[in-house]
Amino acid sequence: MKRNSTIDDVAKVAGVARVTVSRVLNNGSNVRPETRDRVRRAVEELGYSVNRQARALASGMGTQIMLIHAHSPNLQPNSYYNAGLELGALRGCSSLGFDLVTRAVDPDDANRLRLLASILDRERPTGLILSPPLSDDVEFIEAAQRAGVQVVAVSAGERARDVVTAVGIDERAAGHAIAQHLVSLGHRRVGFVNGPAEHRAAALRYDGFREALRESGIEDEPWTSIGDFTFRSGVEAGEQLLGDRKVTAIACANDDMAAGVMLAVHRAHLDIPSVISVTGFDDTPMSEIVWPPLTTIRQPIKELTERAVHLLAESQSNGAPHYDALPFELIVRQSTSPPPEFLTP
């Protein structure tokens, strides 16, 4: 029994669903302590080994997991975000006996499906991990699935989650947390620098942000600007939002754009945070280096792809699509404070 035990055996002995066992093995959230204990006792009783199952999967299907980054030749890639995804995937692959390869695909390329078919035919990976915004490209996802490749999407929006297993955070709740923080400080005139329209995770952050404002009695829509997650677009968005000097706080959909907004505020000879508060998203190393240090949302970037590898190894993506939400944290630093009295209503 111990030699041949599977994840289904563990689920049966523990009296839980297969996905619950996977979450416990991957240190996932949303599992009650007593359930976690039952699963661990079943694992010990059966001598179940995740590594052994992954090696068995590898021996039958190949050893390569591919991480596909979305990269446009016209934009500077977010090096920290991409590196975090790669490190997490590498950590997962190393622990389970897989090899990791990475490729880049332009999400705006009209021939992206043909390029995907060529990559899959040539390299035949065991599984595929897609980063945003390719993780929201349903055509791209379904093309990979038709080719017989298991897929896990990182930070996918609701539409993509209907067709593919995904891992991320509760983006809407994270946006809600940022707005709640600003409202708790007394801000009522706020701006938001959003990401590109095709990036659904950023859109969900904005939805949660607006929802928190409405819950606080702020009916007016926030002043908004659109960026592309780069520092330069953050500078331009900041200059736009500061044009009429109505905002007392600017929230941004990532840290790079927040750093750009901070430069625009400094150029306008305004103080952060006594005149303008600024927030970011991701908690990249830069958020502690900029001045003042940036209030932001910490999302577990490395853990996202590490979990994706485990989902592929457990063949969870072959079942009904589901979304594994990892915990996030609001990190409050010196870039936010109550608004100046002369700008409050």
C-alpha positions as CSV (number, residue, x, y, z in Angstrom):
1,M,0.0,0.0,0.0
2,K,2.7,2.4,0.9
3,R,4.7,1.7,-2.2
4,N,1.8,2.4,-4.6
5,S,-0.2,5.1,-2.7
6,T,-1.6,8.0,-4.7
7,I,-3.1,11.4,-4.0
8,D,-6.5,9.8,-4.4
9,D,-5.7,7.2,-1.7
10,V,-4.7,10.1,0.6
11,A,-8.0,11.9,-0.1
12,K,-10.0,8.7,0.6
13,V,-8.3,8.0,3.9
14,A,-8.5,11.6,5.0
15,G,-12.1,11.9,3.9
16,V,-11.5,15.0,1.8
17,A,-11.5,16.1,-1.8
18,R,-8.4,15.6,-4.0
19,V,-7.9,19.3,-4.4
20,T,-7.8,19.7,-0.6
21,V,-4.9,17.2,-0.4
22,S,-3.1,19.2,-3.0
23,R,-3.5,22.4,-1.1
24,V,-2.3,20.9,2.1
25,L,0.8,19.4,0.4
26,N,1.5,22.8,-1.2
27,N,1.0,24.7,2.1
28,G,-2.1,26.4,0.6
29,S,-4.6,28.6,2.4
30,N,-8.3,28.1,3.1
31,V,-7.8,24.7,4.8
32,R,-9.1,24.3,8.4
33,P,-6.4,23.1,10.9
34,E,-8.3,19.9,11.7
35,T,-8.6,19.1,8.0
36,R,-4.9,19.8,7.5
37,D,-4.0,17.4,10.4
38,R,-6.2,14.6,8.9
39,V,-4.5,14.9,5.5
40,R,-1.0,14.9,7.1
41,R,-1.9,11.8,9.2
42,A,-3.1,10.1,6.0
43,V,0.1,11.0,4.2
44,E,2.2,9.6,7.0
45,E,0.0,6.4,7.2
46,L,0.3,5.7,3.5
47,G,3.8,6.8,3.0
48,Y,2.7,9.1,0.2
49,S,5.4,11.0,-1.6
50,V,4.8,14.0,-3.9
51,N,8.3,13.6,-5.4
52,R,7.6,9.9,-6.2
53,Q,4.4,10.8,-8.0
54,A,6.1,13.6,-9.9
55,R,8.9,11.3,-11.1
56,A,6.3,8.8,-12.2
57,L,4.6,11.4,-14.2
58,A,7.8,12.6,-15.7
59,S,8.9,9.1,-16.7
60,G,5.7,8.7,-18.7
61,M,5.3,12.1,-20.2
62,G,8.6,13.9,-20.3
63,T,10.5,16.1,-17.8
64,Q,10.1,19.6,-19.2
65,I,7.8,22.3,-17.9
66,M,7.7,25.5,-19.9
67,L,7.1,29.0,-18.5
68,I,5.9,31.4,-21.3
69,H,6.4,35.1,-20.5
70,A,4.4,37.7,-22.3
71,H,6.9,40.1,-23.9
72,S,6.3,42.9,-26.3
73,P,9.3,44.2,-28.3
74,N,8.1,47.7,-27.8
75,L,8.0,47.6,-24.0
76,Q,10.7,47.1,-21.3
77,P,10.0,43.9,-19.5
78,N,9.4,43.9,-15.7
79,S,12.6,42.2,-14.8
80,Y,11.8,41.6,-11.1
81,Y,8.3,40.2,-11.9
82,N,9.6,37.9,-14.6
83,A,12.6,36.8,-12.5
84,G,10.3,36.1,-9.6
85,L,8.1,33.9,-11.7
86,E,11.2,32.0,-13.1
87,L,12.7,31.5,-9.6
88,G,9.4,30.1,-8.2
89,A,9.0,27.8,-11.1
90,L,12.6,26.6,-10.9
91,R,12.1,26.0,-7.2
92,G,9.1,23.8,-7.9
93,C,10.7,22.0,-10.7
94,S,13.8,21.3,-8.7
95,S,11.9,19.8,-5.8
96,L,9.8,17.5,-8.1
97,G,12.4,16.4,-10.7
98,F,11.3,18.5,-13.7
99,D,13.4,20.7,-16.0
100,L,12.3,24.3,-16.5
101,V,12.6,26.1,-19.8
102,T,11.3,29.6,-20.5
103,R,10.1,31.2,-23.7
104,A,8.7,34.7,-24.7
105,V,5.7,35.4,-26.8
106,D,4.4,38.8,-27.9
107,P,0.7,38.9,-26.8
108,D,0.0,41.4,-29.6
109,D,1.5,39.2,-32.4
110,A,-1.2,38.2,-34.8
111,N,0.8,35.0,-35.4
112,R,1.1,34.1,-31.7
113,L,-1.0,30.9,-32.1
114,R,1.2,29.7,-34.9
115,L,4.3,30.4,-32.9
116,L,2.8,28.5,-29.9
117,A,2.1,25.5,-32.1
118,S,5.7,25.6,-33.4
119,I,7.1,25.7,-29.9
120,L,4.9,22.9,-28.6
121,D,5.6,20.7,-31.6
122,R,9.3,21.2,-31.4
123,E,9.8,21.0,-27.6
124,R,6.8,18.9,-26.4
125,P,6.7,20.1,-22.8
126,T,4.9,18.2,-20.1
127,G,3.1,21.3,-18.9
128,L,2.8,25.0,-19.6
129,I,2.7,28.0,-17.2
130,L,1.4,31.2,-18.7
131,S,2.0,34.7,-17.3
132,P,-0.2,37.7,-17.8
133,P,-1.6,38.9,-20.1
134,L,-1.2,35.5,-22.0
135,S,-2.9,33.9,-19.0
136,D,-6.0,35.9,-20.0
137,D,-5.8,34.9,-23.7
138,V,-8.4,32.3,-24.0
139,E,-7.5,31.5,-27.6
140,F,-3.9,30.9,-26.6
141,I,-4.9,28.7,-23.7
142,E,-7.3,26.6,-25.7
143,A,-4.7,26.2,-28.5
144,A,-2.3,24.7,-26.0
145,Q,-5.0,22.5,-24.5
146,R,-6.0,21.2,-28.0
147,A,-2.3,20.2,-28.5
148,G,-2.6,18.0,-25.4
149,V,-0.6,20.1,-23.1
150,Q,-1.6,20.7,-19.5
151,V,-1.8,24.4,-18.7
152,V,-1.8,26.5,-15.5
153,A,-2.4,30.3,-15.8
154,V,-0.9,32.8,-13.4
155,S,-3.1,35.7,-12.2
156,A,-5.9,35.0,-14.8
157,G,-9.1,36.9,-14.9
158,E,-12.6,35.4,-14.5
159,R,-13.1,34.5,-18.2
160,A,-9.9,32.5,-18.4
161,R,-10.6,30.8,-15.1
162,D,-13.6,29.2,-16.8
163,V,-11.4,27.2,-19.1
164,V,-8.1,26.7,-17.2
165,T,-6.8,26.1,-13.7
166,A,-5.1,29.2,-12.4
167,V,-3.2,30.4,-9.4
168,G,-2.9,34.0,-8.1
169,I,-4.2,36.2,-5.3
170,D,-7.6,37.7,-4.7
171,E,-6.9,40.8,-6.9
172,R,-10.2,42.4,-6.1
173,A,-9.7,42.1,-2.4
174,A,-6.2,43.5,-2.7
175,G,-7.4,46.6,-4.5
176,H,-10.1,46.9,-1.9
177,A,-7.4,46.8,0.8
178,I,-5.5,49.7,-0.8
179,A,-8.5,51.9,-1.0
180,Q,-9.6,51.1,2.5
181,H,-6.2,52.1,3.7
182,L,-6.4,55.5,1.9
183,V,-9.9,56.1,3.1
184,S,-9.0,55.3,6.7
185,L,-6.4,58.1,6.4
186,G,-9.0,60.6,5.3
187,H,-8.5,60.6,1.6
188,R,-11.6,61.4,-0.5
189,R,-10.0,62.7,-3.8
190,V,-8.1,59.8,-5.2
191,G,-6.6,58.8,-8.5
192,F,-5.8,55.3,-9.9
193,V,-3.2,54.4,-12.5
194,N,-4.5,51.3,-14.2
195,G,-2.7,48.7,-16.4
196,P,-3.5,47.8,-20.0
197,A,-7.1,46.8,-20.8
198,E,-6.0,43.2,-21.6
199,H,-4.5,42.7,-18.2
200,R,-7.5,41.4,-16.2
201,A,-5.6,41.2,-12.9
202,A,-5.1,45.0,-12.9
203,A,-8.7,45.5,-13.8
204,L,-9.8,43.4,-10.8
205,R,-7.6,45.5,-8.6
206,Y,-9.4,48.6,-9.9
207,D,-12.8,47.0,-9.4
208,G,-12.0,46.3,-5.7
209,F,-10.6,49.8,-5.3
210,R,-13.8,51.4,-6.6
211,E,-15.9,49.1,-4.5
212,A,-14.1,50.1,-1.3
213,L,-14.7,53.8,-2.2
214,R,-18.4,53.3,-2.7
215,E,-18.7,51.4,0.6
216,S,-17.1,54.4,2.3
217,G,-19.7,56.8,0.8
218,I,-17.5,58.1,-2.0
219,E,-19.8,57.9,-5.0
220,D,-17.6,59.8,-7.5
221,E,-15.4,57.7,-9.7
222,P,-11.7,58.0,-9.0
223,W,-9.6,60.1,-11.4
224,T,-7.9,57.5,-13.6
225,S,-5.0,57.2,-16.1
226,I,-3.8,54.1,-18.1
227,G,-0.2,52.9,-18.0
228,D,1.6,49.9,-19.3
229,F,3.3,48.8,-16.1
230,T,6.5,50.7,-17.0
231,F,8.2,53.5,-15.0
232,R,7.9,55.9,-17.9
233,S,4.1,55.4,-18.2
234,G,3.9,56.0,-14.4
235,V,5.6,59.4,-14.9
236,E,3.2,60.3,-17.7
237,A,0.1,59.2,-15.7
238,G,1.3,61.1,-12.6
239,E,1.7,64.3,-14.6
240,Q,-1.8,63.8,-16.0
241,L,-3.4,63.2,-12.6
242,L,-1.6,66.1,-11.0
243,G,-2.7,68.5,-13.7
244,D,-5.7,69.9,-11.8
245,R,-4.2,69.3,-8.3
246,K,-7.5,67.8,-7.1
247,V,-6.2,64.4,-6.0
248,T,-4.6,63.8,-2.5
249,A,-3.7,60.2,-3.2
250,I,-2.7,58.1,-6.3
251,A,-2.9,54.3,-6.2
252,C,-1.0,52.4,-8.9
253,A,-1.5,48.9,-10.3
254,N,2.2,48.0,-9.9
255,D,5.3,49.4,-8.2
256,D,7.1,50.4,-11.4
257,M,4.3,52.9,-12.3
258,A,4.1,54.0,-8.7
259,A,7.8,54.9,-8.8
260,G,7.1,56.9,-12.0
261,V,4.2,58.7,-10.3
262,M,6.5,59.6,-7.4
263,L,9.0,61.2,-9.8
264,A,6.2,63.2,-11.3
265,V,5.1,64.4,-7.8
266,H,8.7,65.4,-7.0
267,R,9.1,67.3,-10.3
268,A,5.9,69.2,-9.4
269,H,7.7,70.2,-6.1
270,L,5.0,68.5,-4.0
271,D,5.8,66.5,-0.9
272,I,5.1,62.8,-0.5
273,P,3.1,62.0,1.6
274,S,2.1,65.3,3.3
275,V,0.5,66.6,0.0
276,I,0.2,63.5,-2.2
277,S,0.1,59.9,-1.0
278,V,1.2,57.2,-3.4
279,T,0.7,53.4,-3.3
280,G,1.9,50.6,-5.5
281,F,1.3,46.9,-6.0
282,D,3.7,43.8,-5.9
283,D,6.2,44.8,-3.2
284,T,9.2,44.7,-5.5
285,P,12.7,45.5,-4.0
286,M,12.3,49.0,-5.5
287,S,9.4,49.8,-3.1
288,E,11.9,49.9,-0.2
289,I,14.5,51.9,-2.2
290,V,12.4,54.8,-3.5
291,W,11.9,57.8,-1.3
292,P,9.8,57.7,0.7
293,P,9.5,53.9,0.9
294,L,6.3,52.8,-0.9
295,T,3.1,51.5,0.6
296,T,2.1,48.6,-1.5
297,I,0.5,45.1,-1.7
298,R,2.8,42.2,-1.3
299,Q,1.9,39.3,-3.6
300,P,3.9,36.1,-3.4
301,I,5.3,36.1,-6.9
302,K,7.7,33.2,-6.5
303,E,5.0,31.1,-4.8
304,L,2.6,31.6,-7.7
305,T,4.7,29.7,-10.1
306,E,5.9,27.2,-7.6
307,R,2.3,26.3,-6.9
308,A,1.6,26.2,-10.6
309,V,4.4,23.5,-11.0
310,H,2.8,21.5,-8.2
311,L,-0.6,21.7,-9.9
312,L,0.8,20.4,-13.1
313,A,2.6,17.6,-11.2
314,E,-0.6,16.6,-9.5
315,S,-2.5,16.7,-12.8
316,Q,-5.0,19.0,-11.3
317,S,-5.3,20.9,-14.5
318,N,-6.9,17.8,-16.1
319,G,-10.0,18.2,-13.9
320,A,-12.5,21.0,-13.6
321,P,-10.7,24.4,-13.8
322,H,-10.3,26.1,-10.4
323,Y,-8.5,29.1,-9.0
324,D,-6.0,28.7,-6.2
325,A,-5.8,32.0,-4.3
326,L,-2.6,32.6,-2.3
327,P,-2.6,35.2,0.5
328,F,-1.5,38.8,0.0
329,E,-0.5,41.5,2.5
330,L,-0.9,45.2,2.7
331,I,2.6,46.7,3.5
332,V,2.3,50.2,4.9
333,R,5.3,52.4,4.6
334,Q,6.0,56.2,4.6
335,S,4.5,57.1,1.2
336,T,1.0,57.4,2.7
337,S,-0.4,59.7,5.4
338,P,-3.6,61.8,6.0
339,P,-4.2,64.4,3.3
340,P,-3.4,68.1,3.8
341,E,-6.3,70.1,5.4
342,F,-6.4,72.6,2.5
343,L,-7.2,69.8,0.0
344,T,-9.8,67.9,2.0
345,P,-13.5,68.5,1.3
